[in-house]
Amino acid sequence: MTNTIKKPTYLFMAVNSIRILKTRGGSSRQAIKSCMLSNYTFLKVSTIDRYLNNALKKGVETGVLIQNKQSFKLGSESTKIGK
């Protein structure tokens, strides 16, 4: 029996990266990306952009994230994502 570890979703990793950065006005996409790459070693630089963009878009649509111009802040629904 193989023991597989479930990888966290990109939205979960993005929310945690925003929590780590603690920027008052919100965190930019580039800052979120670099924080994710430094904290999650299994991510690949070649594929992170596509999945991160989709996760940020989904987070804004569901209310987990709030987009302010080019930066993202945690929304009221972000507590449901976990810490």
C-alpha positions in Angstrom: 0.0 0.0 0.0 1.5 3.3 -1.1 1.2 6.3 1.2 0.5 9.4 -1.0 0.7 12.9 0.3 -2.0 15.2 -1.0 -0.6 18.4 -2.4 -2.3 21.6 -1.3 -4.3 23.6 -3.9 -2.8 26.7 -5.5 -5.5 28.8 -3.9 -4.5 27.4 -0.5 -0.8 28.1 -1.2 -1.6 31.7 -2.4 -3.7 32.5 0.7 -0.9 31.2 2.9 1.6 33.3 1.0 -0.5 36.4 1.4 -0.7 35.7 5.1 3.1 35.3 5.3 3.8 38.5 3.4 1.4 40.6 5.7 1.4 43.6 3.3 -1.2 46.1 4.4 -2.3 47.2 0.9 -2.2 43.7 -0.6 0.4 41.5 -2.2 1.3 41.6 -5.8 1.1 38.6 -8.1 4.9 38.5 -8.4 5.4 38.7 -4.6 2.9 35.9 -4.1 4.7 33.8 -6.7 8.1 34.2 -5.2 6.8 33.5 -1.7 5.1 30.3 -3.0 8.3 29.2 -4.8 10.4 29.7 -1.6 8.0 28.0 0.7 6.8 25.1 -1.5 9.8 23.3 -3.0 7.7 20.9 -5.2 6.4 23.8 -7.4 7.9 24.2 -10.9 8.8 27.6 -12.2 7.6 26.6 -15.7 4.0 25.9 -14.7 3.3 28.1 -11.7 2.1 31.1 -13.7 -0.9 29.4 -15.3 -2.1 27.7 -12.2 -1.5 30.7 -10.0 -3.5 33.0 -12.3 -6.4 30.6 -12.3 -6.3 30.3 -8.5 -6.2 34.0 -8.0 -9.2 34.5 -10.4 -11.2 31.8 -8.6 -10.3 33.3 -5.2 -11.6 36.7 -6.3 -14.8 35.2 -7.7 -15.6 33.2 -4.5 -14.7 36.1 -2.1 -11.6 34.5 -0.7 -9.5 37.2 -2.1 -10.1 40.9 -2.8 -8.3 42.4 -5.8 -7.2 46.0 -5.5 -5.7 47.2 -8.8 -2.8 44.8 -9.2 -2.6 43.5 -5.6 -4.6 40.9 -3.7 -5.8 40.9 -0.1 -7.6 38.3 2.0 -11.3 38.5 1.9 -13.9 37.5 4.4 -14.2 34.0 3.0 -10.4 33.3 3.5 -11.0 31.8 7.0 -12.6 28.8 5.2 -9.4 28.0 3.4 -7.5 27.2 6.6 -4.4 28.3 8.3 
